[in-house]
Amino acid sequence: MPLRSLPPAHRPLADALALGPALLERARSSAAPWIAASLVEGPAVVLGAAQRAGRVVDLPACAARGAAVLRRATTGTAVFLGGRGVVWTLALPHVAALAPDATARTLLNRNARGFLRGFARAGAPAHYAGREWISLQHRPAALLGVDAARDGAVLLEVLAGHDAPPAIPAELAAPDERAVDRWLGKAPAALAEVVPARVSPEALAGAVVEAVALHAGLPLADGGGAPELAVERFQPITAPDDPAPPGAGAAAVARVPIGWIEAAAVAAVDGAPARAWLGGDVLTACWLLDALGRGEAPASPDAEAAPLDGATLADLRALVRRALSASAARAPER
């Protein structure tokens, strides 16, 4: 089985983000892994799929600077692209498609290894210590995102800025974001600071793709033409409550090992049972957040099939209960 690839290419940022769902569908339909590398341009902040925009960025400040705020399909934390950057997209038909010993709980660890090898081959020693980022030359430089479908297909994204570090500048960040030490006291790095000057972003993009295939022991095969992209899903964000649905109440918030999680009760409509929107910085499957918000206890096989880093199922369930209880207590006042 080959690792099918699209050749590294310069793409608008919205197109690069839209590649995720498109390649995930290709991985599912072809039962084969797919990879692509996109050369993109900022300035922009790319939010994780479940991050409430106003908790991460100051939208008016971003607009004044000309920094677009977009959302990717994978969960996790936000990344700043201050100029040129690279987005690697890896879609797997199942968690063990590249690493036979990978499970949902070791998904990031096992699949980060091919990327580490690629960065190292390009002249930047790389390490992954179980967080949401990869270190190059001992400095955080590339951010990880993940999503998984209920059928087991997996989407991974790795995002890195070439001209600016991945940390959101303080003047663009919301107070809650400035309060979190995302980088454990380390100074984040732009690729230009840690990759040899002779290695262009284009060369690095291709080298990492080749290394992912080499590490997995799979041939790299040309995937042909680019898929059709649903770019409308990846347009700039202007509402601070995005992606919480209309009618979501005040948020219940909790600190977790990777930043924040939050839940907000959603008003019942047409007799539907009470539910909560659940989001935040956690690395997991979007379907699992939705199921927990609806009070559905996933069956054990489903729960085990979902990646989960940065919080526990107990953390997420407890926060949903808090949000729904607080909403019920306020109900007589409305």
N, C-alpha and C positions, 0 to 999 in steps of 0.2 A: 504494500500500500504506500503510495507516495504522499508527501506533503504538498498539496497543490498551492500554488502561489500566484498572486498578481504582481507584476513587476513594480518595484518602487517607483512612485510617481508623485509629482507636485499636484496637490489637490486642494481646493477650498476646504477650510476647516469643517464646514457642515458636511461636505461630501466624505471626508475622512471619518467623521463620527457615524455617518449613515452606513459606512461599510460594515460596521459591526453586525447589525441585524441582518444585512444582506448576506454576509459570509456565514453567519450562523445558520441561515436557511440553506445555504449551499452545503454546509457540513452535514446538516441533518438529512438532506435529500440524497447526497452522494455517499453517505456513511464514510466520509474521508475528512481529514483535517485540512484547513485552509489558513493561509497567512498572507498578510499584505503589509506594506510599509508606505506611509503617506508623508510627504514633505509638506508642511503647512506653514502658514504665516499668522502671527498675532498682530497687535496685542489682543489677547483674549483670556478669559477665565473659563475653564471647562469644569463644570460641576459634576459630581457624582450623580447617578440616576435618582437617588433618594434624598439628596440634600435640599433643604428649603433655602431658596436663594438669599433671602434677607438675613438668614443666620450666618451666611458665609461672606457675602460681599455687600458693599455700599453701592447700590445700583446707580444712583446719581453721580457718584464719584467715578465709577467706571465709564459712564456715558460721557462725562466731561473730559476724560482722558482718551476717549475713543477706543476703549477696551470692550469688545463684545463679551457678553456672558452667555454661554451656551451650555447645554446639558448633554452628556453622553449616555449611552445605553447601559453602561456598566456602573455598579455601585462602588462606593468608596469615597475618597476625599477629592477636593478640588485641586487643580493644577493651573498655574499661571504660565502662559506662553507669551513672553514679552517681545518676541520677534520670530525668527525662524524656529521651527520645532519639528519633531518627528512623532507620529502616532503609529505604533505597531498594533495590528489587529490579528488575533489568533482565535480561530473558531474550531471547536472540537466536537465530533459527534457523541463523545462520551468522555468521562473524566480521565480514563486511562488510555486515550488514543495515542499520546506521545510517550507517556511514562507508564509502563505496565503496572507498577506498584502504587500509582496515584489513587487516592480516594478523595471524596469531597472535602474532607478535612485537611488533606495534604496537597490539594490542587495547586495552590499558589507556590508552595515550596518546590514541588516537583517541576512545574512548568516554568518557573523563574530560571531554572538552571541553564536552559538553552540560551536565554537572553544574557545571563552572566557570561557564558562562554563567548557570545558574540562581542560584548563590550570588551572583554579581556583580549580577544584576538585583534580588536581595533586599537589596542594600546591603553585601555583604561581598566585596571583591575577592579572587579565588581564583586559585591557581596549582597546577600539577602538575609536579613535577620528576623524575618517573620512579621515585619510591619507592612505598611502599605506602599513602601518605596524600596528601590534598589539603590545602593551606595556605589558610587564610582570614585576611586581614589579616596575612599573612606568618607565621602560626602554624599548626602542624599541628592539624587539627580534625576531619577526616573520614577514615575508614579504608576502603580498598578490599579486596575479596575477589573471587576468580575461580575458576570451574571450567569445564570443557568436556567434552562427551561425545565419544565416538569418531566419531560421525556429524557432528561439527562444530558442533552447537548449543552455545551459550555462556551461562553465567550470571555476572552481575556483581552485587555488592552494595556499597553505600556505607552506612556506619554512622557516626553522629555522636551525641554526647551533648549535650543542651541545657543541663543544669544542672551538669555536671562535665566536665573534660577527658577525652580518650580514653585517657590513660595509666593503666595499672594502678597504684593507690596502692602505695607501697613496702611497707606493712604487709600487703598481700594478695599480693605477688609472690613467686615462688620465687627463690632465689639466682641461678640462671642468667638469669632475666628481668631482675633488677636489674643484672646485669653488662653488659647490652646497652644502648647508646645508641640507642634506637629513633628518636629525633627529631632527631638530628644537632645536639645542643646547643641546640635551640629549645625554648621552653616551650609545650607543647600547650595548646589553648584549648577551652573549652566554647563551644557556639554562642551562648549568652547573652552571652559576652564579645566576640564579633566581629560578630554580626548586630545591626542596629538594634533597640532595644527595642520599637519599634512592630510588628515582624514576629514574629508568633507562630510556634511550631513548626508549627502546622497550615498557616499561610499559607506558610511556607518549604517545607514538604513539597510542597504543590501547585505552587508557583512553580518548583521544580526539575524536577518532572515536565513541566510545560509547556515549560520551556527545553530539555529533552532532545529533545522533539519538534520544537521550533522550529529547533534547531541542525541536526537531521537533515533538515529540510525536509519533514517528514511531518505529516499531520493527526493529531490526537489523537482516538481513537475510544473510546467507552465499551465496556469489555470484558464488561459484563454482571455476572452473579453471581460471587461468589468461588468458587474451585475447592475441591474436597475436599482437606483437608490431612492429611498423615501426621505428626501432632504427636508421636507416640510416639518418633520418631527424635530429637526435640529437647528431651528432658527433662534435668533437671539431672544433672551428672556428679559422681560420688562416688569414683571410682577413679583414683589418680594415674597409672596406666599407660594409661588410656584415651587414644587408640583402638588402641594396640598389641594384637594378638591374644593370647589365652592361649598360653603356651608361648614367648613371645618372650624371647630371652636378653638379656644385658647390651647396652646400646646403644653403638655407635660413633658419635661426635659430631664434627662439623666446623663451624667458623665460616664463614659465607658473607656476601656483601654485605648481605643482609637477615637478620641474626640467626644462627640455627642450622639445620642439617639433622642428622638422625640416622637410623641404620638398626640393626635388631636381627634376628638370625637367628631363624627360627621352626622349631621342631622338626618334622621330617618325620612325617607321619601316613599310615598305610595305603599305604606305598610311594611316596608323593608325593615329588618331588625337593625338595631343600633350597631354601628361599627366604628372603627377608628382608622384614620390614616396613620401609617407608621413609616418613619423615615430616619434620616441621619447619616452618619459617617460610616456605618458598618459595611463590611464587605460580605455580600450575601446574594441570594437570588431575589429578584423583585417579586416573583410569585410567592415566596415565603413571607415577605413583609406583608403582602396583600392578604394572604391566608390568615396570618396571625392577627391582623387588624380586624378581620371579619369574625374572629373568635373561633376559627376552625383549627382544631388541634391536628396538625398534619400526622398522618400515619407514620409509623417509625421508618419504613423504607423511604418515604418521601423526605422526611427530616434528615435522614442520613445522606440522601442524595444531594442535598443543598449545601454549597459551601457556606461557611460562617466564620468570619474572623473579625475581631474587634469588639465583640459582645457575645453573650450567650443567649440561648433560647429563653432561659429564665429571665434575663434582663429585658428582653423584648416583650415577653408575655406580661411581666409585672408593669411595664410602662403602659401597655394597652389598658390593663385593668385600672391604673391610676387615671388615665384620660377619661375612660367611660364613667368611672365613679365620680370624678369631679364634675362631669357634664350632668350626671343624674342629680347631684346635690344642688346644682344651680338651676335645674329645670323649674322648680316652683317660682323662682324669681322672675322668669320670663313672661 
